[in-house]
Amino acid sequence: MRVLMTTRILDAQDPIVGFTLHWVRALGARVKRLTVICQEMGAAALPGNVTATSLGKERGLARAGQLAAFYRAAWREVPRSDVIFCHMIPRYAWLIAPLARLHRKPIVLWFTHRTPSRELRLALALVDRVATAAPDSFPIPSPKVVAIGHGIDADLFAPARAPAEAAPPQVVMVARLSPSKHYRTMIRAAAQLRDEAGMEDVRFVAVGGETPEFPRHRAELEAEVARLGLGECFHFTGGMPYSALPALYHRSVVALNLSPPGHFDKAALEAMLCAKPVIVANPAYTDLLGAHAAALLLDDPEDAGGLAARLAALLAAGPAARAAIGADLRRATHAAHSLDGLMDRLAALLREAAGQ
């Protein structure tokens, strides 16, 4: 099978989409040929049957130049591909749809987000199938949609070979700095943990960059930290290279993901694969949590008191108890969301769309 893939960035060190390169390598191992069209490209070592064309954003090429480059590449590659796989960006699906229809090539879109934009609705009308991570991670009901899990490199995100928890204990959340990620709940819970549980030595690490939609959110969060007197125990790192995340999880005793329903974030799964307890606020994770759901699932992402109570219990439980929870989460997440498992399911979906 020959696959043409579109995506935004191909860069191993990108803090948000560095995982895409792992997807490309794994999918390339399951097909005869994989050609990638990306908007920009950085460090990206590729196997022999995979080629990539950048639209030139990293070189400063303007949008008109990028669009011309897109159609040059698409005009060349669509006829010699069996199926087109559009990763996350609905715009690429409807930009390439005329050529796909001309050459009778099916389009499969991967998308996980809860916002039903106009671009997404147009893409849904034009593609043949949609793959998403979980039943609630695609915002528009359609018979075209199939949930096939996330795909995370379980060799990269793996338990530490030796005990690596930092002292004093560290709690981490990896998410972009957006109100939907509920960092304010984390901050308020940190204050309650100090004031009501007497746990003054816990450190909190917030890993994520600002977004264009909320350029002042970090300043607002830092002001809240200062107001509550948490400056000594709360640290904003900004974005972090994707390859650095496993070591960060290893040093942490607990990870948080406070995204609401509709945001089935892979960051929570990455922490689970590192065998760390993860407190979440989306019931879509319930099956992975298993017997630990009561200890790890918040009913409301704004429930700072509930978060503080769960953190206090996990911190008091000790390393052995946390390791046992983490081991259970690792097993469940590996079965449902490992990169190899997802790529097997995705390759099967692409073959089905291509009639092979």
ABEGO torsion letter per residue (X at the ends): XBBBBBBABBBAABAAAAAAAAAAAAAAAABABBBBBBABBBBBBBBAABBBBBAGAAAGBBAAAAAAAAAAAAAAAAAABABBBBBGBAAAAAAAAAAAAAAGBBBBBBBBBABBBAAAAAAAAABABBBBABAAABABBBAABBBAEBBBBAAABBBBABBABBOBBBBBBBBBBBAAAGAAAAAAAAAAAAAAAGBAABBBBBBEBBBAABAAAAAAAAAAAAAAGAAAABBBAEBBBAAAAAAAAAABABBBBABBBGBBBAAAAAAAAAGBBBBBABAAAAAAAEAAAAAABBABAABAAAAAAAAAAAAAAEAAAAAAAAAAAAAAAAAAABAAAAAAAAAAAAAAAAGX
